[in-house]
Amino acid sequence: MVLGLLLARAGVEVTVLEKHADFLRDFRGDTIHPSTLEVLDEIGLAEAFHRLPHFKARRMEVQTDEERIVVADLSRLPGRYPYIAFVPQWDFLNLLASEARAHPTFRLLMNAEVTGLLREDGRITGVRYRDAAGAEHEITAVLTVGADGRHSAVRRAAGLVPKEFGAPMDVVWFRLSRAPGDPEHPFLRMSAGHLMVALKRETHWQIGFAVPKNGVDELRAQGIAALRAHVARLLPFLADRVGELRGFDQTGYLRVTVNRVRRWHLPGLLLIGDAAHAMSPVFGVGINLAVQDAVATANIVGPALLRGAAPEALLAKVEHRRMVPTVITQTVQRAVQDFMIRPTLGARPPALVLGRLPFLGRFVPRFLGFGVLPEHVRLPAAPRASGRTEK
């Protein structure tokens, strides 16, 4: 959606396909980091974004059985947005879609499920998709961008197979209501054998309970009462609300995957975001890394698209530019998984070094806020017409 907006804003003819009828997917990543807030500022959307219901997190904390540690103080970051904004992803996407629709070259197709790729003379020339009624359609394009997540249908149709790096956990997500006197900051709760993240939303807590890899069936076999007991012990301020969790049908399940494709592009095709590199939920940077991919793509390929071309050399340039931050981010995430998460889930006392060492104390906030090699919008906007005629 970000890429579609940036390209349409510049005057490129763009069609965005969304598989579902709306954006209302619960338990999606909702963390908008300073790097993305700066992008919104650069295209004039920061004010509208901040009118959405949101919560600003200026600190990230870890709590063990013995102590509470501030691992990242974001308030000291440079720039106008020294915080992470928690916004429901459907609100964010609706904002982007509304702004994109103001441009005559933008089209959004809902209930459009990609079923295959079109090819001609060794080049990807568009997609086949199925609408809500089950009818098949084709749409041709100079460039097809697969931004359809870790289970990408576009990537699968292109025959691009990611390299898997593994993860020690999966995550069960659920929500419980907020109340006066609750903690002010989101935090990670670690105890030997258990790990739980508590993310503060405007009206509720979004809780992520980590289980050993492929351990969700065992958790379900223990029954919902066992999950309630874990919450009450690890997060005692929520003990009076665990009854709100009546069954596992109120939970979401994230099978954690860390992978990336070796090659992000083919003639006429580019993968970005989780389709190119699935991220661990560690640090919650996946959305923001994907937005950075989109900005880089618009900057590098946008001028050629305005001329009706998408040279593969430019697609390779996008991959080359974004591979470095992808590899570094995944390497850091895997280190946290191996040295903190895996031992903790293995019933060993958690070893905390983040925030204790001066170097890490400076590195973690900047890594959380801006990532590696942050992108800025360089593709200029086309002059806006005084009015728009709907097609």
C-alpha positions in Angstrom: 0.0 0.0 0.0 2.9 2.4 0.8 4.5 1.6 -2.5 1.2 2.0 -4.4 0.7 5.4 -2.8 4.2 6.6 -3.5 4.0 5.6 -7.1 0.5 6.9 -7.7 1.6 10.2 -6.0 4.3 10.5 -8.7 1.9 9.8 -11.5 2.5 6.0 -12.1 -0.5 3.9 -13.0 -0.9 1.5 -10.0 -3.3 -1.3 -9.1 -3.1 -2.7 -5.6 -4.8 -6.1 -5.1 -6.0 -7.1 -1.6 -7.2 -10.7 -1.0 -9.8 -9.8 1.6 -12.9 -7.6 1.6 -11.4 -5.3 4.3 -8.2 -4.8 6.4 -9.7 -6.1 9.7 -7.1 -8.7 10.6 -6.7 -8.8 14.4 -3.3 -9.5 16.0 -1.3 -8.0 13.2 1.8 -5.9 13.9 0.7 -2.5 15.0 4.0 -0.8 15.8 4.9 2.2 13.7 8.5 3.2 14.4 10.2 6.6 13.9 11.6 5.6 10.5 8.0 5.1 9.2 6.7 8.2 10.9 9.4 10.2 9.1 8.3 8.7 5.8 4.7 9.8 6.6 6.0 13.2 7.5 7.8 13.5 4.2 4.6 12.8 2.2 2.4 15.1 4.3 0.5 12.3 6.2 2.0 12.6 9.7 -0.7 14.9 11.0 -3.5 12.7 9.7 -1.7 9.6 11.1 -1.5 11.1 14.6 -5.3 11.8 14.5 -5.8 8.1 14.4 -6.4 6.4 17.9 -2.8 5.6 19.0 -0.5 5.1 21.9 3.1 6.4 22.1 5.7 4.2 23.7 8.9 6.0 24.6 10.4 3.2 26.6 10.7 -0.6 26.1 11.2 -2.6 29.2 11.9 -6.2 30.2 10.7 -7.7 33.5 12.1 -10.8 35.1 11.1 -12.5 38.4 13.7 -10.3 40.1 13.9 -7.0 38.3 12.6 -4.6 35.6 15.1 -3.2 33.1 14.7 -0.4 30.6 16.3 -1.8 27.4 15.5 1.1 25.1 14.8 4.7 26.0 13.5 6.1 22.7 12.9 9.6 24.1 16.5 10.5 23.4 16.3 9.6 19.7 16.9 12.5 17.2 14.1 13.8 15.1 10.4 14.8 15.6 9.2 11.3 16.5 11.2 9.8 19.4 8.6 7.1 20.1 6.9 4.0 18.7 3.3 4.6 17.8 0.9 1.7 18.3 -1.9 2.0 15.8 -4.3 -0.8 14.7 -3.0 -1.9 11.3 -6.5 -1.6 9.7 -6.6 2.1 10.6 -3.1 2.6 9.1 -4.0 0.8 5.9 -7.3 2.7 5.6 -5.5 6.0 5.9 -3.0 5.0 3.2 -5.8 3.8 0.9 -7.8 6.9 1.4 -4.8 9.1 0.5 -3.9 6.9 -2.4 -7.4 7.1 -3.9 -7.0 10.9 -4.1 -4.6 10.3 -7.0 -6.2 9.5 -10.4 -3.6 6.8 -11.3 -4.4 4.6 -8.2 -6.8 1.7 -8.1 -7.5 -0.7 -5.2 -9.1 -4.0 -5.9 -10.5 -5.8 -2.8 -11.5 -9.4 -2.7 -8.8 -10.0 -5.4 -6.9 -13.2 -4.7 -3.8 -13.8 -6.8 -3.9 -17.3 -8.4 -1.0 -17.1 -10.8 1.5 -15.1 -12.9 1.3 -14.1 -16.5 4.4 -14.7 -18.6 5.6 -13.7 -22.0 9.0 -14.3 -23.6 10.6 -15.1 -20.2 9.2 -12.1 -18.5 6.5 -11.7 -15.8 3.8 -9.5 -17.4 1.1 -9.5 -14.7 -1.2 -11.7 -12.6 -4.3 -13.8 -12.7 -6.7 -13.2 -9.8 -10.0 -14.5 -8.5 -12.8 -12.1 -7.3 -15.3 -12.7 -4.5 -17.7 -14.4 -6.9 -15.0 -16.9 -8.0 -14.5 -15.4 -11.4 -11.0 -15.4 -12.8 -9.4 -12.2 -14.2 -6.1 -11.1 -15.6 -4.3 -7.8 -15.2 -1.1 -6.9 -17.1 1.7 -4.7 -15.8 5.1 -3.5 -16.6 6.1 -4.5 -13.1 4.5 -6.9 -10.7 5.4 -6.5 -7.0 4.9 -9.3 -4.6 4.2 -7.7 -1.2 1.9 -10.5 0.0 3.6 -11.6 3.1 5.5 -14.6 4.4 3.1 -17.0 2.7 3.4 -15.1 -0.6 1.4 -16.6 -3.5 3.4 -14.4 -5.9 6.7 -15.8 -4.6 5.4 -19.4 -4.9 4.1 -18.8 -8.4 7.5 -17.4 -9.4 9.3 -20.5 -8.0 11.4 -18.4 -5.7 12.2 -20.5 -2.5 13.4 -18.7 0.7 16.2 -20.0 2.8 14.9 -20.9 6.3 16.9 -19.9 9.4 14.6 -21.3 12.0 13.1 -19.9 15.2 12.8 -21.4 18.7 9.2 -20.2 19.3 5.7 -19.6 18.0 3.4 -17.0 19.5 -0.2 -17.2 20.7 -1.9 -13.8 20.7 -4.9 -12.6 22.6 -6.3 -9.5 24.2 -7.4 -8.5 27.7 -9.0 -5.2 28.8 -7.0 -2.3 30.3 -7.8 -0.8 33.7 -6.6 2.3 35.7 -3.4 1.5 37.5 -2.0 -0.8 34.8 1.7 -0.3 33.7 2.3 2.6 31.5 4.8 1.0 29.0 4.7 -2.1 26.9 7.1 -4.7 28.2 8.5 -8.2 27.8 8.0 -10.6 30.7 10.6 -13.3 31.1 10.7 -16.2 33.6 12.4 -19.5 33.4 10.3 -21.6 30.9 8.0 -18.7 29.9 8.0 -15.5 27.9 5.2 -13.1 27.4 5.0 -9.7 25.7 2.4 -7.1 26.8 1.6 -4.4 24.3 -0.5 -1.5 25.4 -3.4 -0.5 23.1 -5.8 2.4 23.6 -8.5 0.2 25.2 -6.8 -3.2 25.8 -3.6 -5.1 26.2 -2.5 -7.3 23.3 -0.6 -10.2 24.9 1.8 -12.5 23.0 2.6 -15.8 24.8 5.6 -17.5 23.4 5.6 -21.3 23.2 8.4 -23.6 22.1 8.4 -24.2 18.4 5.3 -26.2 17.3 4.1 -26.2 20.9 0.7 -24.7 20.4 -1.0 -28.1 20.3 0.4 -29.0 23.7 -0.8 -25.6 25.1 -4.3 -26.2 23.7 -4.3 -29.8 25.2 -3.7 -28.2 28.6 -6.8 -26.2 28.3 -7.6 -22.5 28.4 -7.4 -22.6 32.3 -3.7 -23.3 32.0 -3.1 -20.3 29.7 -5.1 -18.1 32.2 -2.9 -19.4 35.0 0.2 -18.5 33.1 -1.1 -14.9 32.5 -2.1 -14.5 36.2 1.4 -15.6 37.4 3.5 -13.7 34.9 1.2 -10.6 34.7 -0.5 -10.4 38.1 -2.1 -7.0 37.3 -4.2 -8.9 34.8 -5.2 -11.7 37.2 -8.7 -10.2 37.7 -9.3 -10.2 33.9 -8.1 -13.6 32.7 -11.7 -14.7 32.8 -12.2 -12.6 29.7 -10.3 -15.3 27.8 -13.0 -17.9 27.5 -11.4 -20.1 24.8 -8.7 -20.6 22.2 -11.1 -19.3 19.6 -10.3 -15.8 21.0 -6.6 -16.3 20.2 -4.5 -15.8 17.2 -1.5 -18.0 16.3 1.8 -16.8 14.7 4.1 -19.5 13.4 7.4 -17.6 13.7 9.5 -17.8 10.6 12.8 -16.2 9.7 13.8 -16.5 6.1 14.8 -14.6 3.0 15.0 -15.4 -0.7 18.4 -15.2 -2.3 17.0 -13.5 -5.3 14.2 -10.9 -4.9 13.6 -10.3 -8.6 12.9 -11.8 -12.0 12.3 -9.9 -15.3 9.1 -7.9 -14.6 8.8 -9.1 -10.9 10.1 -7.8 -7.6 9.5 -9.2 -4.0 9.5 -6.8 -1.0 8.6 -7.0 2.7 7.9 -10.4 4.2 7.5 -11.9 0.7 11.3 -11.4 0.3 12.3 -11.7 4.0 10.1 -13.0 6.8 11.2 -11.4 10.1 11.0 -12.6 13.7 8.7 -10.6 15.9 11.8 -9.7 18.0 11.8 -5.9 18.2 8.6 -5.6 16.1 10.4 -4.2 13.1 8.9 -6.2 10.3 6.3 -3.6 9.1 8.9 -0.9 9.2 11.5 -2.9 7.3 8.8 -3.5 4.6 8.0 0.2 4.4 11.6 0.9 3.9 11.7 -1.6 1.0 8.7 0.2 -0.5 10.4 3.6 -0.2 13.6 2.3 -1.8 11.6 0.7 -4.6 9.7 3.9 -5.4 13.0 5.9 -5.3 14.9 3.5 -7.6 12.3 2.2 -10.0 9.7 5.0 -9.9 11.4 7.2 -12.5 11.7 4.3 -15.0 8.0 3.3 -14.4 7.0 6.9 -15.3 8.5 6.1 -18.7 6.7 2.7 -18.9 9.8 0.6 -18.1 11.1 -1.5 -15.2 14.7 -2.6 -16.2 15.8 -5.7 -14.3 19.1 -3.8 -13.4 17.0 -1.4 -11.3 15.2 -4.3 -9.6 18.6 -5.8 -8.8 19.6 -2.4 -7.4 16.6 -2.5 -5.0 17.6 -5.9 -3.8 21.3 -4.9 -3.4 20.3 -1.8 -1.4 17.8 -3.5 0.9 19.7 -6.8 1.4 22.2 -5.2 3.8 19.6 -4.0 6.4 17.7 -7.2 6.0 20.7 -9.4 6.7 21.8 -7.3 9.7 18.3 -7.1 11.2 17.8 -10.9 10.9 21.2 -11.5 12.3 20.4 -9.4 15.4 17.0 -11.1 15.7 18.5 -14.6 15.5 21.1 -13.6 18.2 18.3 -12.6 20.5 16.4 -15.8 19.8 19.5 -18.0 20.4 20.9 -16.2 23.5 17.7 -15.0 25.2 14.6 -16.6 24.0 15.7 -20.2 23.4 17.3 -20.5 26.9 14.3 -18.9 28.6 11.8 -21.2 26.9 14.2 -24.1 27.9 13.5 -23.3 31.6 16.8 -21.6 32.2 16.8 -18.2 34.0 16.8 -15.4 31.3 20.1 -13.8 30.6 19.7 -10.1 30.1 22.4 -8.0 28.6 20.4 -5.5 26.6 20.4 -2.1 28.2 23.2 -3.1 30.6 26.2 -2.3 28.4 26.7 1.3 27.3 27.2 0.3 23.6 24.0 -1.8 23.6 22.2 1.0 25.5 22.9 3.3 22.6 22.5 0.8 19.8 19.1 -0.7 20.8 17.0 2.5 20.7 18.5 3.6 17.3 18.0 0.1 15.9 14.4 0.0 17.1 13.7 3.5 15.9 15.4 3.7 12.5 16.8 0.3 11.7 19.7 0.0 9.3 20.2 2.4 6.4 16.8 4.2 6.8 15.2 5.4 3.5 13.7 8.8 2.7 11.2 9.6 0.0 13.1 11.0 -3.1 10.5 10.3 -5.8 8.8 13.7 -6.4 5.0 14.0 -6.4 3.2 15.0 -9.6 1.2 18.2 -9.5 -2.3 17.6 -8.3 -5.2 18.5 -10.5 -7.8 20.8 -9.0 -10.4 18.0 -9.1 -10.8 14.4 -9.9 -13.3 12.6 -12.1 -14.2 9.1 -10.9 -13.8 6.3 -13.4 
